[in-house]
């Protein structure tokens, strides 16, 4: 539960900072028309937020539960997957196919990256 709570807090804060400061500063209708613009201004920052969320959740998942692979994977991937389900439900019928697919890719890439960083740090111990 602690890992999920920390993951939710990190996700909310990082997404808030992204939307409030990064997106409001750099995004414009012209920049978001191209796929490259959407990738740079929306999808990559979202992947960073998800990676940070998964990494923090993994770091705060405590012993002895870290040693159980299914429990650790649930701790790391729980919040990103929950957030993706909420996003899909909220945008059901309104999102484009590209938006839906990129949202799924962002969650997978971000969560796997966060998990990989967690595992790398675990190996350094």
MMTF fields as JSON, N, C-alpha, C and O atoms, coordinates in Angstrom:
{
  "mmtfVersion": "1.0.0",
  "mmtfProducer": "UNKNOWN",
  "numBonds": 499,
  "numAtoms": 500,
  "numGroups": 125,
  "numChains": 1,
  "numModels": 1,
  "chainsPerModel": [1],
  "groupsPerChain": [125],
  "chainIdList": ["A"],
  "bondAtomList": [4, 2, 8, 6, 12, 10, 16, 14, 20, 18, 24, 22, 28, 26, 32, 30, 36, 34, 40, 38, 44, 42, 48, 46, 52, 50, 56, 54, 60, 58, 64, 62, 68, 66, 72, 70, 76, 74, 80, 78, 84, 82, 88, 86, 92, 90, 96, 94, 100, 98, 104, 102, 108, 106, 112, 110, 116, 114, 120, 118, 124, 122, 128, 126, 132, 130, 136, 134, 140, 138, 144, 142, 148, 146, 152, 150, 156, 154, 160, 158, 164, 162, 168, 166, 172, 170, 176, 174, 180, 178, 184, 182, 188, 186, 192, 190, 196, 194, 200, 198, 204, 202, 208, 206, 212, 210, 216, 214, 220, 218, 224, 222, 228, 226, 232, 230, 236, 234, 240, 238, 244, 242, 248, 246, 252, 250, 256, 254, 260, 258, 264, 262, 268, 266, 272, 270, 276, 274, 280, 278, 284, 282, 288, 286, 292, 290, 296, 294, 300, 298, 304, 302, 308, 306, 312, 310, 316, 314, 320, 318, 324, 322, 328, 326, 332, 330, 336, 334, 340, 338, 344, 342, 348, 346, 352, 350, 356, 354, 360, 358, 364, 362, 368, 366, 372, 370, 376, 374, 380, 378, 384, 382, 388, 386, 392, 390, 396, 394, 400, 398, 404, 402, 408, 406, 412, 410, 416, 414, 420, 418, 424, 422, 428, 426, 432, 430, 436, 434, 440, 438, 444, 442, 448, 446, 452, 450, 456, 454, 460, 458, 464, 462, 468, 466, 472, 470, 476, 474, 480, 478, 484, 482, 488, 486, 492, 490, 496, 494],
  "bondOrderList": [1, 1, 1, 1, 1, 1, 1, 1, 1, 1, 1, 1, 1, 1, 1, 1, 1, 1, 1, 1, 1, 1, 1, 1, 1, 1, 1, 1, 1, 1, 1, 1, 1, 1, 1, 1, 1, 1, 1, 1, 1, 1, 1, 1, 1, 1, 1, 1, 1, 1, 1, 1, 1, 1, 1, 1, 1, 1, 1, 1, 1, 1, 1, 1, 1, 1, 1, 1, 1, 1, 1, 1, 1, 1, 1, 1, 1, 1, 1, 1, 1, 1, 1, 1, 1, 1, 1, 1, 1, 1, 1, 1, 1, 1, 1, 1, 1, 1, 1, 1, 1, 1, 1, 1, 1, 1, 1, 1, 1, 1, 1, 1, 1, 1, 1, 1, 1, 1, 1, 1, 1, 1, 1, 1],
  "groupList": [{"groupName": "UNK", "atomNameList": ["N", "CA", "C", "O"], "elementList": ["N", "C", "C", "O"], "formalChargeList": [0, 0, 0, 0], "bondAtomList": [1, 0, 2, 1, 3, 2], "bondOrderList": [1, 1, 2], "singleLetterCode": "X", "chemCompType": "L-PEPTIDE LINKING"}],
  "groupTypeList": [0, 0, 0, 0, 0, 0, 0, 0, 0, 0, 0, 0, 0, 0, 0, 0, 0, 0, 0, 0, 0, 0, 0, 0, 0, 0, 0, 0, 0, 0, 0, 0, 0, 0, 0, 0, 0, 0, 0, 0, 0, 0, 0, 0, 0, 0, 0, 0, 0, 0, 0, 0, 0, 0, 0, 0, 0, 0, 0, 0, 0, 0, 0, 0, 0, 0, 0, 0, 0, 0, 0, 0, 0, 0, 0, 0, 0, 0, 0, 0, 0, 0, 0, 0, 0, 0, 0, 0, 0, 0, 0, 0, 0, 0, 0, 0, 0, 0, 0, 0, 0, 0, 0, 0, 0, 0, 0, 0, 0, 0, 0, 0, 0, 0, 0, 0, 0, 0, 0, 0, 0, 0, 0, 0, 0],
  "groupIdList": [1, 2, 3, 4, 5, 6, 7, 8, 9, 10, 11, 12, 13, 14, 15, 16, 17, 18, 19, 20, 21, 22, 23, 24, 25, 26, 27, 28, 29, 30, 31, 32, 33, 34, 35, 36, 37, 38, 39, 40, 41, 42, 43, 44, 45, 46, 47, 48, 49, 50, 51, 52, 53, 54, 55, 56, 57, 58, 59, 60, 61, 62, 63, 64, 65, 66, 67, 68, 69, 70, 71, 72, 73, 74, 75, 76, 77, 78, 79, 80, 81, 82, 83, 84, 85, 86, 87, 88, 89, 90, 91, 92, 93, 94, 95, 96, 97, 98, 99, 100, 101, 102, 103, 104, 105, 106, 107, 108, 109, 110, 111, 112, 113, 114, 115, 116, 117, 118, 119, 120, 121, 122, 123, 124, 125],
  "secStructList": [7, 2, 2, 2, 2, 2, 2, 2, 2, 2, 2, 2, 2, 2, 2, 2, 2, 0, 0, 0, 0, 0, 0, 2, 2, 2, 7, 7, 2, 2, 2, 2, 1, 1, 2, 2, 2, 2, 0, 0, 0, 0, 0, 2, 2, 2, 2, 2, 2, 2, 2, 2, 2, 2, 2, 2, 2, 2, 2, 2, 7, 7, 6, 6, 4, 4, 4, 1, 2, 2, 2, 2, 2, 2, 2, 2, 2, 2, 2, 2, 2, 2, 2, 2, 2, 2, 2, 2, 2, 2, 6, 6, 6, 6, 1, 7, 2, 2, 2, 2, 2, 2, 2, 2, 2, 2, 2, 2, 2, 2, 2, 2, 2, 2, 2, 2, 2, 2, 2, 2, 2, 2, 2, 2, 7],
  "xCoordList": [0.813, 0.0, 0.862, 0.521, 1.981, 2.858, 3.42, 3.523, 3.782, 4.322, 3.266, 3.573, 2.03, 0.966, 0.645, 0.424, 0.618, 0.342, 1.427, 1.127, 2.667, 3.764, 3.687, 3.92, 3.365, 3.227, 2.137, 2.322, 0.999, -0.094, 0.306, 0.013, 0.974, 1.407, 2.389, 2.268, 3.365, 4.352, 3.683, 4.02, 2.741, 2.049, 1.255, 1.316, 0.52, -0.263, 0.64, 0.364, 1.705, 2.598, 3.304, 3.364, 3.839, 4.583, 3.664, 4.048, 2.461, 1.518, 1.056, 0.876, 0.865, 0.476, 1.565, 1.272, 2.815, 3.925, 4.013, 4.232, 3.844, 3.905, 2.814, 3.098, 1.588, 0.472, 0.549, 0.322, 0.866, 0.839, 2.004, 1.817, 3.183, 4.365, 4.869, 5.047, 5.101, 5.681, 4.675, 4.955, 3.512, 2.521, 2.015, 1.926, 1.684, 1.174, 2.219, 1.87, 3.494, 4.559, 4.879, 5.055, 4.956, 5.468, 4.415, 4.649, 3.275, 2.278, 1.454, 1.065, 1.202, 0.304, -0.404, 0.008, -1.459, -2.227, -1.328, -1.407, -0.479, 0.418, 1.397, 1.645, 1.941, 2.927, 2.302, 2.973, 1.032, 0.376, -0.266, -0.833, -0.182, -0.763, 0.04, -0.53, 1.355, 2.18, 2.367, 2.277, 2.628, 2.876, 4.123, 4.147, 5.151, 6.388, 6.159, 6.739, 5.316, 4.986, 4.247, 4.54, 3.282, 2.545, 3.458, 3.343, 4.365, 5.304, 6.201, 6.399, 6.74, 7.659, 6.964, 7.52, 5.769, 5.107, 4.118, 3.778, 3.659, 2.663, 3.165, 3.228, 3.52, 3.789, 5.1, 5.117, 6.179, 7.454, 7.415, 7.898, 6.858, 6.742, 5.855, 6.13, 4.798, 3.969, 4.752, 4.595, 5.591, 6.411, 7.378, 7.627, 7.917, 8.812, 8.044, 8.552, 6.828, 6.004, 5.697, 5.766, 5.364, 5.055, 6.305, 6.239, 7.451, 8.694, 9.06, 9.467, 8.918, 9.191, 8.251, 8.67, 6.996, 6.008, 6.37, 6.361, 6.688, 7.035, 8.319, 8.425, 9.284, 10.56, 10.373, 10.881, 9.649, 9.415, 8.627, 8.948, 7.618, 6.837, 7.728, 7.618, 8.605, 9.528, 10.521, 10.829, 11.019, 11.987, 11.355, 12.015, 10.085, 9.441, 8.742, 8.19, 8.763, 8.203, 9.17, 10.33, 8.696, 9.59, 9.846, 9.111, 10.908, 11.253, 10.229, 9.671, 9.948, 10.401, 9.593, 9.826, 8.634, 7.746, 8.453, 8.003, 9.552, 10.331, 10.861, 11.055, 11.097, 11.679, 10.683, 11.089, 9.399, 8.365, 8.129, 7.622, 8.5, 8.385, 6.951, 6.768, 5.921, 4.559, 4.152, 3.517, 4.511, 4.16, 4.917, 4.362, 6.175, 6.951, 6.446, 6.351, 6.127, 5.577, 4.244, 3.967, 3.42, 2.144, 2.373, 1.65, 3.383, 3.686, 4.179, 3.797, 5.019, 5.608, 4.619, 4.526, 3.893, 3.024, 1.586, 0.803, 1.224, -0.153, -0.673, -1.732, 0.055, -0.408, -0.413, -1.399, 0.643, 0.562, -0.587, -1.237, -0.837, -1.939, -3.296, -4.21, -3.419, -4.654, -4.89, -6.006, -3.857, -3.981, -4.36, -5.136, -3.831, -4.17, -5.631, -6.312, -6.111, -7.516, -8.423, -9.42, -8.084, -8.87, -8.849, -9.882, -7.687, -7.567, -8.42, -9.111, -8.377, -9.165, -10.654, -11.396, -11.09, -12.507, -12.947, -14.032, -12.108, -12.459, -12.555, -13.367, -11.732, -11.691, -12.357, -12.188, -13.104, -13.759, -14.682, -15.569, -14.473, -15.303, -14.846, -15.306, -13.942, -13.479, -12.049, -11.653, -11.281, -9.865, -9.715, -10.487, -8.706, -8.396, -7.663, -7.194, -7.567, -6.84, -5.375, -4.779, -4.799, -3.407, -3.252, -2.318, -4.166, -4.1, -4.215, -3.486, -5.12, -5.29, -4.039, -3.547, -3.531, -2.341, -1.111, -0.344, -0.925, 0.238, 0.124, 1.133, -1.072, -1.263, -0.847, -0.192, -1.229, -0.835, 0.672, 1.286, 1.267, 2.715, 3.453, 4.444, 2.973, 3.597, 3.605, 4.617, 2.499, 2.427, 3.379, 4.069, 3.429, 4.323, 5.78, 6.553, 6.157, 7.552, 7.936, 9.008, 7.091, 7.392, 7.499, 8.449, 6.539, 6.546, 7.733, 8.369, 8.029, 9.172, 10.48, 11.391, 10.581, 11.774, 11.941, 13.038, 10.861, 10.916, 11.298, 12.079, 10.744, 11.078, 12.546, 13.226, 13.028, 14.432, 15.378, 16.39, 15.074, 15.923, 15.888, 16.918, 14.716, 14.602, 15.452, 16.159, 15.401, 16.193, 17.685, 18.478, 18.07, 19.489, 19.989, 21.098, 19.183, 19.588, 19.605, 20.425, 18.738, 18.714, 19.976, 20.504, 20.461, 21.685, 22.929, 23.931, 22.884, 24.035, 24.202, 25.258, 23.191, 23.263, 24.228, 24.406],
  "yCoordList": [-1.195, 0.0, 1.266, 2.264, 1.206, 2.372, 2.691, 3.858, 1.657, 1.861, 2.484, 3.384, 2.006, 2.57, 4.005, 4.858, 4.27, 5.633, 6.589, 7.676, 6.184, 7.025, 7.2, 8.296, 6.135, 6.218, 7.178, 7.965, 7.123, 8.049, 9.497, 10.38, 9.74, 11.098, 11.617, 12.749, 10.786, 11.184, 11.419, 12.375, 10.561, 10.724, 12.026, 12.77, 12.307, 13.542, 14.775, 15.707, 14.779, 15.945, 16.12, 17.23, 15.033, 15.151, 15.541, 16.345, 14.982, 15.365, 16.812, 17.53, 17.24, 18.628, 19.585, 20.574, 19.286, 20.131, 20.123, 21.163, 18.952, 18.857, 19.698, 20.484, 19.545, 20.266, 21.758, 22.582, 22.106, 23.51, 24.307, 25.429, 23.749, 24.526, 24.171, 25.06, 22.899, 22.493, 22.67, 23.348, 22.059, 22.086, 23.496, 23.912, 24.231, 25.592, 26.512, 27.448, 26.256, 27.108, 26.807, 27.729, 25.526, 25.167, 24.72, 24.82, 24.235, 23.698, 24.811, 25.773, 24.66, 25.55, 24.7, 23.577, 25.244, 24.503, 24.133, 23.019, 25.057, 24.797, 23.675, 22.813, 23.677, 22.664, 21.286, 20.27, 21.243, 19.962, 19.353, 18.262, 20.05, 19.515, 18.346, 17.421, 18.381, 17.31, 16.199, 16.427, 14.995, 13.866, 14.115, 13.794, 14.68, 14.976, 15.959, 15.828, 16.939, 17.906, 17.261, 17.529, 16.403, 15.695, 14.745, 14.601, 14.098, 13.184, 13.93, 13.485, 15.053, 15.829, 16.558, 16.663, 17.055, 17.889, 17.145, 17.629, 15.979, 15.26, 13.877, 13.565, 13.057, 11.645, 11.41, 10.648, 12.036, 11.831, 12.356, 11.67, 13.549, 13.975, 13.037, 12.799, 12.51, 11.541, 10.28, 9.718, 9.827, 8.642, 8.884, 7.988, 10.095, 10.435, 10.4, 9.896, 10.932, 10.911, 9.476, 9.155, 8.626, 7.224, 6.499, 5.717, 6.749, 6.116, 6.528, 5.692, 7.793, 8.289, 7.646, 7.283, 7.509, 6.875, 5.424, 4.996, 4.668, 3.25, 3.104, 2.222, 3.955, 3.881, 4.145, 3.394, 5.204, 5.541, 4.427, 4.046, 3.914, 2.82, 1.611, 0.966, 1.299, 0.183, 0.413, -0.503, 1.63, 1.963, 1.876, 1.471, 2.251, 2.262, 0.947, 0.809, -0.006, -1.324, -2.02, -2.254, -2.338, -2.764, -4.268, -5.072, -4.591, -5.985, -6.552, -5.767, -7.756, -8.885, -9.058, -9.994, -8.153, -8.296, -8.023, -8.482, -7.281, -7.01, -8.291, -8.37, -9.296, -10.54, -11.384, -12.262, -11.137, -11.851, -11.113, -9.991, -11.749, -11.102, -10.655, -9.524, -11.496, -11.022, -9.808, -8.885, -9.805, -8.675, -7.417, -6.318, -7.579, -6.408, -5.844, -4.628, -6.713, -6.233, -5.524, -4.513, -6.052, -5.391, -4.024, -3.072, -3.926, -2.644, -1.628, -0.459, -2.064, -1.153, -0.761, 0.412, -1.722, -1.474, -1.121, -0.746, -1.234, -1.008, 0.385, 0.528, 1.407, 2.786, 3.17, 3.747, 2.879, 3.228, 2.538, 3.148, 1.274, 0.575, 1.126, 1.269, 1.431, 2.041, 3.386, 3.677, 4.195, 5.508, 5.356, 6.157, 4.355, 4.132, 3.719, 4.189, 2.857, 2.456, 3.665, 3.833, 4.5, 5.711, 6.626, 7.178, 6.786, 7.627, 7.085, 7.848, 5.787, 5.178, 5.383, 5.747, 5.152, 5.306, 6.762, 7.028, 7.696, 9.111, 9.592, 10.462, 9.03, 9.49, 8.516, 8.633, 7.571, 6.573, 7.245, 8.014, 6.954, 7.514, 8.865, 9.306, 9.539, 10.861, 10.838, 11.72, 9.858, 9.803, 9.197, 8.334, 9.678, 9.11, 7.789, 7.482, 7.022, 5.755, 6.007, 5.266, 7.051, 7.408, 7.745, 7.283, 8.547, 8.921, 7.72, 7.619, 6.805, 5.596, 4.727, 4.291, 4.48, 3.631, 4.259, 3.575, 5.553, 6.218, 6.252, 6.151, 6.39, 6.363, 5.005, 4.93, 3.946, 2.595, 2.397, 1.823, 2.867, 2.75, 3.534, 3.056, 4.731, 5.567, 4.857, 4.874, 4.239, 3.541, 2.361, 2.145, 1.599, 0.438, 0.885, 0.374, 1.821, 2.291, 2.941, 2.657, 3.795, 4.464, 3.492, 3.564, 2.584, 1.639, 0.675, 0.386, 0.187, -0.717, 0.017, -0.553, 1.257, 2.055, 2.264, 2.096, 2.629, 2.799, 1.511, 1.529, 0.392, -0.905, -1.248, -1.756, -0.971, -1.264, -0.447, -0.971, 0.813, 1.649, 1.122, 1.084, 0.719, 0.131, -1.123, -1.302, -1.979, -3.224, -2.924, -3.579, -1.93, -1.552, -1.055, -1.388, -0.273, 0.212, -0.929, -0.927, -1.878, -3.032, -3.862, -4.418, -3.944, -4.686, -4.03, -4.706, -2.712, -1.984, -2.179, -1.862, -2.688, -2.87, -3.933, -4.21],
  "zCoordList": [0.0, 0.0, 0.0, -0.635, 0.722, 0.781, -0.6, -0.979, -1.347, -2.692, -3.609, -4.39, -3.512, -4.339, -3.938, -4.797, -2.646, -2.188, -2.681, -3.174, -2.547, -3.025, -4.536, -5.047, -5.249, -6.699, -7.117, -8.046, -6.441, -6.759, -6.499, -7.306, -5.379, -5.059, -6.095, -6.563, -6.452, -7.461, -8.806, -9.505, -9.177, -10.454, -10.475, -11.455, -9.417, -9.366, -9.433, -10.188, -8.656, -8.634, -9.972, -10.501, -10.523, -11.783, -12.94, -13.789, -12.979, -14.038, -13.858, -14.842, -12.62, -12.37, -12.861, -13.532, -12.525, -12.967, -14.483, -15.105, -15.075, -16.536, -17.188, -18.092, -16.746, -17.361, -17.063, -17.949, -15.83, -15.426, -15.989, -16.46, -15.946, -16.339, -17.734, -18.567, -17.999, -19.28, -20.416, -21.404, -20.267, -21.337, -21.602, -22.757, -20.554, -20.73, -21.352, -22.071, -21.083, -21.603, -23.066, -23.862, -23.425, -24.743, -25.75, -26.955, -25.3, -26.227, -26.857, -26.195, -28.13, -28.856, -29.901, -30.189, -30.456, -31.461, -32.638, -33.154, -33.06, -34.186, -33.869, -34.713, -32.693, -32.302, -32.114, -32.303, -31.747, -31.494, -32.739, -32.672, -33.876, -35.105, -35.662, -36.239, -35.493, -36.042, -35.011, -33.804, -35.511, -34.618, -33.782, -32.594, -34.384, -33.654, -32.524, -31.446, -32.774, -31.727, -30.578, -29.413, -30.905, -29.852, -29.094, -27.877, -29.815, -29.171, -28.196, -27.065, -28.626, -27.804, -26.653, -25.559, -26.892, -25.893, -24.991, -23.911, -25.428, -24.639, -24.221, -23.032, -25.201, -24.917, -24.165, -23.198, -24.579, -23.87, -22.434, -21.533, -22.184, -20.782, -19.955, -18.779, -20.568, -19.851, -19.529, -18.445, -20.449, -20.193, -19.033, -18.227, -18.957, -17.839, -16.519, -15.518, -16.513, -15.292, -14.866, -13.68, -15.811, -15.495, -15.017, -14.069, -15.663, -15.232, -13.814, -13.008, -13.51, -12.159, -11.144, -10.045, -11.513, -10.644, -10.355, -9.2, -11.4, -11.222, -10.421, -9.569, -10.686, -9.972, -8.478, -7.646, -8.14, -6.733, -6.041, -4.916, -6.699, -6.109, -5.858, -4.815, -6.799, -6.614, -5.493, -4.731, -5.391, -4.334, -2.955, -1.998, -2.84, -1.535, -1.187, -0.096, -2.099, -1.782, -0.826, -1.165, 0.336, 1.414, 1.437, 0.864, 2.121, 2.388, 3.35, 4.116, 3.38, 2.566, 1.293, 0.528, 1.062, -0.083, -1.415, -2.465, -1.37, -2.593, -3.209, -4.422, -2.372, -2.859, -3.645, -4.407, -3.475, -4.22, -5.536, -5.547, -6.637, -7.948, -8.261, -8.712, -8.042, -8.34, -7.492, -8.002, -6.217, -5.359, -5.762, -5.745, -6.122, -6.511, -7.84, -8.005, -8.772, -10.047, -9.836, -10.481, -8.937, -8.637, -8.006, -8.3, -7.137, -6.496, -7.518, -7.467, -8.441, -9.416, -10.511, -10.873, -11.032, -12.183, -11.807, -12.68, -10.538, -10.118, -10.434, -11.046, -10.028, -10.234, -11.712, -12.168, -12.489, -13.911, -14.647, -15.497, -14.321, -14.986, -14.545, -15.358, -13.266, -12.774, -13.459, -13.891, -13.557, -14.201, -15.673, -16.193, -16.34, -17.746, -17.9, -18.81, -17.03, -17.091, -16.866, -17.569, -15.896, -15.639, -16.866, -17.245, -17.48, -18.67, -19.811, -20.485, -20.029, -21.111, -20.858, -21.771, -19.632, -19.305, -19.474, -19.991, -19.04, -19.141, -20.588, -20.901, -21.467, -22.853, -23.825, -25.038, -23.297, -24.126, -25.14, -24.769, -26.394, -27.445, -27.961, -29.014, -27.234, -27.661, -28.175, -28.938, -27.776, -28.149, -29.55, -29.968, -30.242, -31.554, -31.367, -30.272, -32.425, -32.359, -32.016, -31.234, -32.601, -32.286, -30.809, -30.155, -30.29, -28.881, -27.97, -26.983, -28.286, -27.488, -27.528, -26.488, -28.723, -28.859, -28.21, -27.532, -28.417, -27.815, -26.295, -25.597, -25.785, -24.337, -23.773, -22.734, -24.461, -24.029, -24.13, -23.231, -25.215, -25.392, -24.313, -23.762, -24.012, -22.991, -21.645, -20.945, -21.275, -19.987, -19.964, -18.968, -21.034, -21.068, -21.014, -20.204, -21.855, -21.893, -20.564, -20.029, -20.034, -18.778, -17.618, -16.838, -17.49, -16.373, -16.457, -15.443, -17.637, -17.795, -17.517, -16.918, -17.938, -17.643, -16.145, -15.611, -15.466, -14.017, -13.304, -12.353, -13.767, -13.183, -13.426, -12.534, -14.624, -14.952, -14.089, -13.623, -13.867, -13.006, -11.574, -10.902, -11.11, -9.775, -9.667, -8.675, -10.649, -10.631, -10.689, -10.013, -11.497, -11.564, -10.208, -9.79, -9.538, -8.214, -7.208, -6.29, -7.36, -6.47, -6.651, -5.688, -7.891, -8.167, -7.612, -7.375, -7.396, -6.867, -5.363, -4.817, -4.696, -3.247, -2.867, -1.681]
}
